[in-house]
Amino acid sequence: ECTGGYCPAGLRTMSGRLCFSTLKGIVVADPRSRTADPSAPAVVLEEILVDGVMAEVSGSQSASGAVAPPAEVAAAVKPGIRMAPGKRRVEFRFTAINFSSPEQVRFRYRLEPLDADWVEAGGRRTAFYSYVPPGQYRFRVIACNSGGIWNEAGASLAVNVLPHLWQSWWFL
């Protein structure tokens, strides 16, 4: 907590540093000493919407405090979603953790094997697919910071679109 009242709460030194008085001492900040962030931003999938409804992700960590499975079981279970027959629209919402310049983070995503190449999303943090045919897919998203350093691992999620009865291989 900074002090103030009738006195100035801070001052600028001749060297350009800013000094602020607090209840427990003084704080000195140098606004000119910003360094570029050399690390790639961590990518997080925030929400997955199927036909406008939030999808349940299987194999992910539960925020409800449920007991986690043993490590060997957790390693075998990959996070993913199952889309029921007839559900075809899917929206992925993602972000990247970067505290130095979050407005300059750029994204690329792809739904393998539906997308042959990466889709350049720029600063947009949403990927929308209006029709995903039945099959098994993997959604991947990567991000880069303002310095152009990409997080190649990014985040990924398995997507299984179930067919209608008449679309199954044995029916055909």
C-alpha positions in Angstrom: 0.0 0.0 0.0 1.5 3.3 -1.0 1.2 6.4 1.2 0.0 9.7 -0.2 -2.3 12.1 1.6 -1.2 15.7 1.0 2.4 14.8 -0.1 3.4 13.5 -3.5 3.2 9.6 -3.4 6.2 9.2 -5.7 9.1 10.9 -7.4 11.3 10.5 -10.4 15.1 10.5 -10.0 17.6 12.1 -12.3 18.4 8.7 -13.8 14.7 8.1 -14.6 13.9 5.6 -11.9 10.5 5.9 -10.1 10.4 5.9 -6.3 7.2 5.3 -4.2 6.9 5.4 -0.5 4.9 2.6 1.1 3.9 1.7 4.7 6.9 -0.7 5.0 9.6 1.2 3.1 10.4 2.4 -0.4 9.9 0.8 -3.8 12.1 1.7 -6.7 11.2 0.8 -10.3 13.1 1.4 -13.5 10.6 1.6 -16.4 13.3 1.6 -19.0 14.7 -1.9 -18.1 12.3 -4.1 -20.0 13.7 -7.3 -21.4 12.3 -9.3 -24.2 10.5 -12.5 -23.1 12.7 -15.3 -24.4 10.3 -18.1 -23.5 7.4 -19.4 -25.6 4.0 -18.8 -24.1 2.2 -21.8 -22.6 -1.0 -22.7 -24.5 -4.2 -23.6 -22.7 -7.5 -24.9 -24.2 -10.2 -23.1 -22.2 -13.5 -24.3 -23.5 -14.8 -26.7 -26.2 -18.4 -26.0 -27.4 -20.3 -28.6 -29.4 -23.4 -27.1 -31.1 -23.2 -24.2 -28.6 -23.0 -26.4 -25.5 -19.9 -26.9 -23.4 -18.4 -30.3 -24.0 -17.3 -32.7 -21.3 -13.6 -33.5 -21.8 -12.7 -37.0 -20.8 -9.3 -37.8 -19.3 -8.7 -34.3 -18.1 -8.0 -33.1 -14.5 -11.2 -32.5 -12.5 -11.6 -29.2 -10.7 -14.2 -30.7 -8.4 -11.6 -32.3 -6.1 -12.2 -35.9 -7.3 -9.5 -38.4 -6.6 -7.1 -38.7 -9.6 -6.4 -42.1 -11.2 -3.0 -43.8 -10.7 -0.2 -42.4 -12.8 0.0 -45.4 -15.1 -3.8 -45.1 -15.8 -3.6 -41.3 -16.2 -0.8 -41.6 -18.7 -2.8 -44.1 -20.8 -5.9 -41.9 -20.9 -5.6 -39.0 -23.4 -7.8 -35.9 -23.0 -10.6 -35.9 -25.6 -14.2 -35.3 -26.4 -16.8 -37.5 -28.0 -19.4 -35.8 -30.3 -22.7 -37.6 -30.5 -24.2 -38.5 -33.9 -25.8 -35.4 -35.5 -23.6 -33.0 -33.6 -21.3 -31.4 -36.2 -20.4 -27.8 -35.1 -17.5 -27.4 -32.8 -15.8 -24.4 -31.3 -12.4 -24.4 -29.5 -11.5 -21.5 -27.2 -7.9 -21.2 -26.2 -5.4 -18.7 -24.8 -1.7 -18.4 -24.1 -0.1 -17.3 -20.9 2.3 -14.4 -21.5 2.6 -11.6 -19.0 5.0 -9.3 -20.9 2.8 -8.6 -24.0 -0.4 -10.7 -24.1 -1.9 -8.5 -26.9 1.0 -9.5 -29.2 0.6 -13.3 -28.9 -0.2 -15.0 -32.2 -1.9 -18.4 -32.8 -2.0 -21.2 -35.3 -4.4 -24.2 -35.1 -5.3 -27.3 -37.1 -7.8 -30.2 -36.8 -5.8 -33.2 -38.1 -6.5 -34.7 -40.6 -9.2 -32.3 -41.7 -6.8 -29.3 -42.0 -3.9 -30.0 -44.3 -1.9 -27.0 -43.0 -1.9 -24.7 -40.0 -4.6 -22.0 -39.9 -3.1 -18.6 -39.1 -5.4 -17.1 -36.4 -3.4 -14.0 -35.5 -4.6 -12.7 -32.2 -8.0 -14.5 -32.4 -8.4 -17.0 -29.6 -11.2 -19.1 -31.2 -11.4 -21.8 -33.8 -14.8 -22.7 -35.3 -15.7 -25.6 -37.5 -19.2 -25.6 -38.9 -19.2 -29.2 -40.1 -16.9 -32.0 -38.9 -17.7 -35.4 -40.6 -17.7 -38.6 -38.5 -14.2 -39.8 -37.7 -11.3 -39.4 -35.3 -9.4 -36.1 -35.2 -6.8 -34.3 -33.1 -7.1 -30.5 -32.5 -3.8 -28.8 -32.0 -3.0 -25.1 -31.2 0.3 -23.4 -30.9 1.3 -19.8 -30.0 4.2 -17.5 -30.3 5.3 -14.5 -28.2 6.1 -11.0 -29.5 9.7 -12.1 -30.2 8.4 -14.8 -32.7 9.3 -17.7 -30.4 6.8 -20.5 -31.0 5.6 -23.1 -28.5 5.7 -26.1 -30.9 4.2 -28.4 -28.3 1.2 -26.2 -27.7 -2.0 -27.9 -26.6 -3.9 -30.8 -28.2 -7.2 -32.6 -27.8 -8.6 -35.8 -29.3 -12.0 -35.4 -31.0 -14.1 -38.4 -31.8 -17.2 -37.6 -34.0 -19.5 -40.6 -33.8 -21.5 -41.6 -37.0 -25.2 -42.1 -37.3 -26.3 -45.7 -37.6 -26.5 -45.4 -41.4 -23.0 -43.9 -41.6 -21.3 -46.9 -39.9 -19.0 -49.1 -41.9 -21.0 -52.3 -41.3 -24.3 -50.6 -42.4 -22.8 -49.4 -45.7 
